Amino acid sequence: MKITSINTYLVRPRWCFVEIETDEGITGWGEAVIEGKASTVKACVEEMTEYLMGKDPGHIEDLWNLLYRGAFYRGGPILMSAVSGIDQALWDIKGKYYDTPVYELMGGSCRDRMKVYSWVGGDRPSDVANAAKERKDSGFQAVKMNATEELQYIDSYDKIDAVLERVASIREAVGKYFGIAIDFHGRVHRPMAKILAKKLEEFDPMFIEEPVLCENMEAFHEIAACCNIPIATGERLFSKWDFKRLFAAGGVDIIQPDLSHAGGITEVKKIASMAEAHDIALAPHCPLGPIALCACLQVDATCHNAAIQEQSMGIHYNVGKSVLDYVRNPEDFTFENGYVRLPRRPGLGFVINKELVLEENNTPHHWKNPIWRHADNSIAEW
């Protein structure tokens, strides 16, 4: 079997899909995107195409190393996101070739379903209590919310109190044992992160996410010393080498590699094993589309330390189109009591709605994240 063509598609709300075709008629799909830089990743995939044409798509490990090690400059969000989408598509082909889900080719599953959570509150969190109660009533056992709006290095305590009031309202609405994840989104700097983490402790959060950016990963240990809340991070790390530095820095309890950013299935499976050796949980980042979600579930299926899975149905980013619009098997994405069954179809486990993909690609999206500024007009972290 040989690769004959590679196609890329920009589809709403903010995604880039990769299609790899073969001379045996088997087609694989991947999701290669950095949110806000989809066109750049698309161009990177197209640059990599010449290295893949005519190659056997089953030689996934070799092709991964070709794309990574064959380049003098490597790593980072653009290059690794391109590799990620290609890698997902190669695994999709391999699973379809052997007529089995991808996780069966990686040693088989260690579970038959995966716990998931849902987003509430939007970019500037509001009405979170009602939204969390709705998610609980629909069967979810956990939600995640953005913690804050803009926060300066040193900021006023009214903003801290506003965060505490929102989290308190969720806890009151859903009860003591419902999971609440609080995403600092890298918006908070170390001085305020220490204060906020300590004060949130009384609400028993499931975890706090990105209390500071990974550029400042040496601060995770200090923040962990301020509170008894699990700390999660990793969506802005892009390889096992990035995560090696994170593990050495300490203070982190949950890693969140993104299957569309951190080298795809091949690399994230290795990162997950590294985390297991450090007694660290896995919760893959996935505010993306159906291909990325299915790739996550393939890895979750095989990793003992996989704890919970993000998914983007109902997330505030999905405007115009959403996850299930692009699949013809929505029944396989049903959530029951806060869990989703592992994919059962060959490959990654979805049937693509290619007609919609082609239609969307005729008018490519141009999604960009908002630019925020503080009261003094300096740039704020979004």
C-alpha positions in Angstrom: 0.0 0.0 0.0 1.3 3.5 -1.0 0.3 7.0 -0.2 -1.0 8.7 -3.4 -2.3 12.0 -2.2 -2.7 14.3 0.8 -5.5 16.9 1.0 -6.1 19.6 3.6 -9.4 21.3 4.4 -10.3 24.4 6.5 -13.7 23.9 8.2 -15.7 25.8 10.7 -15.6 26.7 13.5 -11.7 26.8 13.5 -10.4 23.4 12.4 -8.1 21.9 9.7 -8.7 18.3 8.5 -6.1 16.2 6.7 -7.1 13.4 4.3 -4.5 10.8 3.2 -5.4 8.6 0.2 -3.8 5.3 -0.8 -3.5 3.2 -3.9 -5.7 0.5 -2.2 -8.6 2.9 -1.8 -8.2 3.2 2.0 -8.4 6.8 3.2 -7.3 8.2 6.6 -8.3 11.4 8.3 -6.5 13.6 10.8 -7.0 16.9 12.5 -3.9 19.2 12.2 -4.5 22.6 13.7 -3.3 25.3 16.1 -6.3 27.3 17.0 -5.9 30.7 15.3 -3.1 29.5 13.0 -5.0 26.9 11.0 -3.9 28.2 7.6 -0.2 28.2 8.8 -0.5 24.5 9.9 -2.3 23.7 6.6 0.7 25.1 4.7 3.0 23.1 6.9 1.2 19.8 6.1 1.4 20.7 2.4 5.2 21.3 2.7 5.5 17.9 4.3 3.6 16.1 1.6 6.6 15.5 -0.7 8.3 13.4 2.1 5.2 11.1 2.2 4.2 10.5 -1.4 4.7 6.9 -2.4 5.5 5.8 1.1 3.9 2.8 2.9 1.4 4.4 5.4 1.7 1.5 7.7 5.3 2.5 8.6 4.0 5.0 11.1 7.0 5.1 13.5 9.4 5.6 10.6 7.3 8.3 9.0 6.9 10.1 12.3 10.7 10.2 12.7 11.1 11.2 9.1 8.9 14.3 9.6 10.4 15.1 13.0 14.1 14.1 12.8 14.5 14.7 9.1 14.1 18.5 9.7 17.0 20.5 11.1 14.5 22.7 12.9 11.9 20.8 14.9 9.3 21.0 17.5 6.9 23.9 18.4 3.2 24.4 17.7 3.2 24.6 13.9 5.5 21.7 13.0 4.2 19.4 15.6 0.5 20.1 14.8 1.2 19.3 11.2 2.9 16.0 12.3 -0.1 15.3 14.6 -2.7 15.5 11.9 -0.7 13.3 9.5 0.0 10.8 12.3 -3.7 10.5 13.1 -4.5 9.9 9.5 -1.9 7.2 9.2 -3.3 5.4 12.2 -6.8 5.7 10.8 -5.6 4.0 7.6 -3.8 1.2 9.6 -6.9 0.5 11.6 -9.1 0.4 8.5 -6.6 -1.9 6.8 -6.7 -4.4 9.7 -10.5 -3.8 10.2 -10.1 -2.9 13.8 -10.1 0.2 16.2 -6.6 1.7 16.5 -6.4 0.9 20.2 -6.5 -2.8 19.3 -3.2 -2.3 17.5 -1.7 -0.7 20.6 -2.2 -3.6 22.9 -5.9 -3.4 23.3 -8.0 -1.4 25.8 -7.7 -1.3 29.5 -11.3 0.1 29.9 -14.5 -0.1 28.0 -15.6 3.6 28.4 -14.1 6.9 29.2 -15.2 9.6 31.6 -15.8 13.0 29.9 -16.5 16.6 31.1 -18.3 19.5 29.6 -17.5 23.2 29.3 -19.6 26.0 31.0 -19.3 29.7 31.2 -17.6 30.9 28.0 -14.5 33.1 27.7 -15.7 35.6 30.3 -17.4 33.2 32.7 -21.0 34.0 33.6 -24.1 32.1 34.6 -22.0 29.1 35.4 -24.2 27.7 38.2 -27.2 27.2 35.9 -25.1 25.8 33.2 -23.4 23.3 35.5 -26.7 22.2 36.9 -28.0 21.6 33.4 -24.9 19.5 32.6 -25.4 17.5 35.8 -29.1 16.9 35.0 -28.1 15.7 31.5 -25.7 13.1 33.1 -22.3 14.6 33.3 -20.3 14.1 36.4 -17.9 17.1 35.9 -17.6 20.5 34.2 -14.8 22.9 33.4 -14.9 26.7 33.4 -12.5 29.6 32.8 -11.6 31.0 36.1 -11.0 34.7 35.4 -11.1 37.5 32.9 -7.9 39.6 32.6 -5.6 39.6 35.6 -2.5 41.8 36.0 0.7 40.5 37.7 -0.7 42.2 40.9 -4.4 42.9 40.7 -7.3 43.8 43.0 -9.1 41.3 45.2 -12.5 42.1 43.8 -11.5 40.0 40.8 -10.4 37.2 43.2 -13.7 37.5 45.0 -15.6 37.3 41.7 -13.9 34.0 40.9 -14.7 32.6 44.3 -18.4 33.6 44.0 -18.7 31.9 40.7 -17.2 28.7 41.9 -19.2 28.8 45.1 -22.4 29.2 43.1 -21.5 26.0 41.1 -20.7 24.0 44.2 -24.0 25.1 45.7 -25.9 24.2 42.5 -24.4 20.7 41.9 -23.5 19.5 45.4 -20.3 18.4 47.1 -19.2 15.6 45.0 -19.7 16.9 41.4 -16.4 17.6 39.6 -15.4 21.2 39.0 -12.3 21.9 36.9 -11.1 25.5 36.9 -9.0 26.7 34.0 -6.7 29.7 34.7 -6.0 29.6 30.9 -2.5 31.0 31.5 -4.2 34.4 32.2 -2.9 34.5 35.7 0.7 35.3 36.8 2.5 33.7 39.7 1.8 36.3 42.4 -2.0 36.2 41.9 -2.0 32.4 41.0 -0.7 31.6 44.5 -3.5 33.6 46.1 -6.3 32.3 43.9 -5.2 28.6 44.2 -5.1 28.9 48.0 -8.6 30.5 48.2 -10.2 28.0 45.8 -9.2 25.1 48.1 -12.4 25.3 50.1 -14.5 24.3 47.1 -12.7 21.0 46.5 -12.0 21.5 42.8 -11.3 18.5 40.6 -8.2 20.4 39.4 -6.9 23.8 38.4 -5.5 24.1 34.9 -2.6 26.2 33.6 -2.3 28.3 36.8 0.6 29.8 35.0 2.0 29.3 31.6 4.4 26.5 30.9 7.1 29.1 30.1 7.1 29.5 33.9 6.9 25.8 34.7 9.3 26.2 37.6 6.5 27.9 39.4 4.2 24.9 39.5 6.0 23.5 42.4 5.6 26.7 44.4 1.9 27.0 43.5 1.3 23.3 44.5 2.8 24.2 47.9 0.1 26.8 48.4 -2.9 24.5 48.1 -4.1 20.9 48.1 -5.6 21.0 44.6 -4.3 18.8 41.7 -2.6 21.0 39.1 -3.1 20.2 35.4 -1.2 21.6 32.4 0.4 20.6 29.1 -1.8 21.8 26.2 1.0 24.2 25.1 3.7 21.5 25.2 4.5 19.8 21.9 6.7 16.7 22.4 8.0 14.2 24.9 11.0 16.4 25.3 8.9 19.3 26.5 7.1 17.0 28.9 10.4 15.7 30.2 11.2 19.2 31.4 7.8 19.5 33.0 8.2 16.3 34.9 11.6 17.4 36.1 10.2 20.7 37.4 7.6 18.9 39.5 4.3 20.2 41.1 2.0 18.9 38.3 -0.5 16.1 38.9 -2.3 15.9 35.6 -0.9 16.3 32.1 -3.0 17.5 29.1 -1.2 16.9 25.9 -3.3 17.7 22.8 -3.5 14.9 20.2 -3.6 17.6 17.4 -0.6 19.6 18.8 1.8 17.1 20.6 2.7 14.7 17.8 -0.5 12.7 17.4 -1.2 9.2 18.7 2.3 8.0 18.3 3.9 10.7 20.5 1.1 11.2 23.1 1.0 7.5 23.8 4.7 7.8 24.8 4.1 11.0 26.8 1.3 9.2 28.7 3.6 6.3 29.6 6.2 8.8 30.8 3.6 10.4 33.0 2.5 7.0 34.4 6.0 6.4 35.5 5.8 9.7 37.5 2.4 8.7 39.0 0.8 11.5 37.0 -2.7 11.3 35.5 -3.6 11.9 31.8 -6.5 14.1 30.7 -5.9 15.0 27.0 -6.8 18.5 25.8 -9.5 18.5 23.1 -11.5 21.6 22.5 -11.5 20.5 18.8 -13.4 18.4 16.4 -14.5 14.7 16.0 -11.2 13.4 14.5 -9.2 14.8 17.4 -11.7 13.4 19.9 -11.6 10.0 18.4 -7.7 10.1 18.4 -7.8 11.0 22.1 -10.2 8.1 22.9 -7.8 5.7 21.2 -5.0 6.7 23.5 -7.3 6.9 26.5 -8.3 3.3 25.9 -4.8 2.0 26.3 -3.5 4.2 29.2 -4.0 3.1 32.8 -3.5 6.7 33.9 -6.2 8.3 31.7 -8.5 10.0 34.1 -11.0 12.1 32.2 -11.4 13.4 28.6 -12.2 16.9 27.4 -14.7 17.2 24.5 -16.1 20.3 22.7 -19.8 19.6 22.3 -21.5 22.8 23.5 -18.2 24.7 24.0 -18.4 28.4 23.3 -15.9 28.3 20.5 -18.1 26.2 18.2 -20.0 28.8 16.2 -21.6 27.8 12.9 -20.6 24.1 13.0 -19.9 21.6 15.7 -18.5 18.1 16.3 -21.4 16.0 15.2 -22.0 17.9 12.0 -18.9 16.3 10.5 -19.7 12.6 11.3 -22.3 10.2 9.9 -22.2 8.1 13.1 -23.3 10.5 15.8 -24.8 7.6 17.8 -21.2 6.5 18.6 -20.6 9.9 20.4 -23.5 9.5 22.9 -22.6 10.3 26.6 -24.2 8.2 29.3 -23.8 9.0 33.0 -20.8 11.2 32.1 -19.0 8.5 30.0 -18.6 7.8 26.4 -18.0 4.3 25.0 -14.8 3.6 23.2 -14.9 3.8 19.4 -15.9 0.5 17.9 -15.5 1.2 14.2 -12.2 0.4 12.3 -9.6 3.1 12.4 -10.2 6.1 14.5 -13.8 5.3 14.8 -15.8 7.9 12.8 -17.5 8.1 9.4 -16.6 11.5 7.9 -19.2 13.7 6.3 -17.0 14.5 3.4 -19.6 16.5 1.5 -19.8 19.0 4.3 -16.0 19.1 4.6 -15.8 20.0 0.9 -18.6 22.5 1.2 -16.9 24.2 4.2 -13.5 24.3 2.5 -15.0 26.4 -0.3 -15.3 29.3 2.2 -12.4 28.7 4.5 -12.7 30.1 8.1 -10.3 32.7 9.4 -10.8 32.2 13.1 -8.5 34.2 15.4 -8.6 34.4 19.2 -9.6 37.7 20.7 -7.0 40.3 21.8 -7.5 41.5 25.3 -6.1 44.6 27.0 -5.8 45.7 30.6 -7.2 49.0 31.9 -3.9 50.6 31.2 -4.1 49.4 27.5 -1.3 46.8 27.9 -1.8 43.4 26.3 -3.5 40.9 28.5 -3.2 37.1 28.3 -6.2 35.6 26.7 
